[in-house]
Each structure stands twice: as structure tokens, then as C-alpha cells.
Amino acid sequence: MATQSLTFLIATRNAHKVGEIQSILAGPYRFLTLNEFPGAPKVVEDANTFVGNATKKAVELAHWLSSGKSGATSLPDYVLADDSGLEVDALGGAPGVHSARFAALDNPAHQENSPDGENNAKLMRLLKDVPLEKRTARFRCVIALTPLAGNQESSASPVCYADEAELQTEVFEGACEGHLALAPSGRGGFGYDPLFVPQGYNVSFAELGEDLKNRLSHRAQALAKLRSSLNKRRQS
């Protein structure tokens, strides 16, 4: 299949994330999101690694689409799912895979993601006695790409299907090193961006502007690897 005809389902409804992915992976591609598939199942991201969560999300959504349950007459070529988060060295790598619901972890009954402000406030509270030189951290992103072509559900069991889809899933990883500021600054970005200062800069992600951030970010690095892989296929 020609590269320019590829359609990706970006497995999120987060407008910030969709815009970032579309901007970084700019090319002759068509992008869909979960907003076009309101019946899509909510995948429980309960793995203890970014790779595990991204792969689970991509595989389960590819399975659902290929089963015909979506009712769509035209399916994407790939499901593109990511899991990303902030790893803080002084906190032993936390919040990590729990980055989106870091504040909610304090309330076991609350299973949804936490507001950005609450997550940032908790992080600042935990780091209040940590000096600047020890506030090293990184954003990490893992992108999983699962193909749908040839994966129409047959008589095989769901377990066999999932195993096969997982074997066909490609994973691309990126990381952006930096440190956490003593106080948030900037109005751009989302999540922990107002606190994260990338290595080599003295302003936060929220102050850098989208163009520069999209060249430095963990997601940009993972997507650059994905883009390179797609280009190699086209040239082979």
C-alpha cells in the first residue's frame, strides 16, 4: 500500500495530544481519532510500563475495529497508541505510568485522570524540600503501531488474535531529559509542561512555543523514529 494512502487512528480524544502528533508526523497521511468512533471500548491501562500500556491500547482497539463492531465501512490501516509520562529521579521514577492520574492516586475510589493543576500541585508538594540540582527528570513516550490489514477477525480465539496482533505491533520510544523548576511558568502546553525545563534551556516547555517543543519533546523523538520507519518502507 502506498504510504500516501495510509490512515491512522490516533487512540485518544485528547485534543492537545492529537494536535501534537499531527504536527510532528506531518505528511501525506489521514488521521482519525476516537472522536470518530464513539463506541470504542475504554482500554484499562493497567500495565506497569509505558510499552505495556501503549501496546495493550493499540492491540485492543485494532481487535475491536477488525471485529466489525464499530460499524465503520472504512477502517484505518493502523492504530497508533501512545503512553507517556514524567519520570522524576528524586521520586524513584514517579509519577511514571501514573502521570495522568497522579493526584487521583490519593483517592483509591477515583479512577479517572486528575486535572493538570492537581497533578502539578502534588508534584510540587512532594518536591518542596528537594534542591534544584536534584530535581532531574525526563518525559518518556512510547508509541505502539498495530496494523489492521489482514487482521480481520476469523475463527481464531480472541486470545490468539491478541497474540498475533501484539507480534505485529511495532514500538517506538523517545525521551527528553531535563529538570523540574521550583515553580510553574508559562501558559502553553499541557500536563506538567509548566514545570519541566528541558536540558539546555532555561524556560519551561510551556514557554518554549509549540514549534520548538515539538522538535524537542519525547513524543517528537518517538514519532521521528516512526516517520523514519515509514519512509524506509516506502523506499524499499
Secondary structure, DSSP 8 states (H G I E B T S, - for coil): --GGG-EEEE----HHHHHHHHHHT-SS-EEEEGGG-TT--------SSHHHHHHHHHHHHHHHHHTTTT--SS--SEEEEEEEEEEEGGGTT-BGGGGGGTGGGG-TT--S---HHHHHHHHHHHTTTS-GGG-EEEEEEEEEEEE-TT----SS-HHHHHHHHHHH-EEEEEEEEEEE-SS---SSSSTTTTTEEETT-SS-HHHH-HHHHHHHSHHHHHHHHHHHHHHHHHH-
